[in-house]
Amino acid sequence: MLTPPPSRTRADLAARLPDDQARAWFAEALADASRAATAPQGPPAADPATASEAPPAPAPGHPVWQSRFVTAGRHCGPDVADDVRTLLLIEARADTETLTRLYREGSAPERRAVLLALPFLVDGPGAVPLVDDALRTHDTRLVSAAVGPYAAEHLPPHAWRHAVLKCLFTGVPPAAVADLARRAAGDAELARMLTALAAERTAAGREVPRDLRHALTLTGVPNEEP
């Protein structure tokens, strides 16, 4: 089931942009993405009388909004780029094939945006390979983006349990794991894995993290105190 697009995103993001030039670029980028959503063959050429700058040349065969997606950090700043890229994907109604290509070809920030957009755009498990790929990295921002609502809905139990452990190993807080309480409840296998991890740390003379204890408590499965 798709998550409804966030409300007031355009205005909120525009207010967070650093200056008028960034806001003009943002408006043009959104227009490019919206045109692409209704005209899959590609957006019309920008009107030089209204554009604050010529749009970047798209990659061969790809609409111009995808070039905007790539350059968002340069125009909007790194603090807002994730949200800007995510909104561009939503406005363009990017399909799974496009999301997969942008992820495979993208930098880490571009990959984060794809992962953050999945619950708004992909209704089904077709993008699970992207989540799996992100969870194989040691980039905590990618891992955090990967365990969002899309993973909560579509990641199979075995992979989801290992995603929880990956968060614990890499220091990603359990709060980043969407629907953790719902999926952990009654999961005896997750409880077993967490208990084993706690026992390993105790045997090695290492402290059992509070986050691990919290995740174990959420399972509701009786266990000896690790």
Secondary structure, 3 states (H helix, E strand, C coil): CCCCCCCCHHHHHHHHCCCHHHHHHHHHHHHHHHHHHHCCCCCCCCCCCCCCCCCCCCCCCCCHHHHHHHHHHHHHCHHHHHHHHHHHHHHHCCCHHHHHHHHHHCCHHHHHHHHHHHHHHCCCHHHHHHHHHHHCCCCHHHHHHHCCHHHHHHCCHHHHHHHHHHHHHHCCCHHHCCCHHHHHCCCHHHHHHHHHHHHHHHHCCCCCCHHHHHHHHHHCCCCCCC
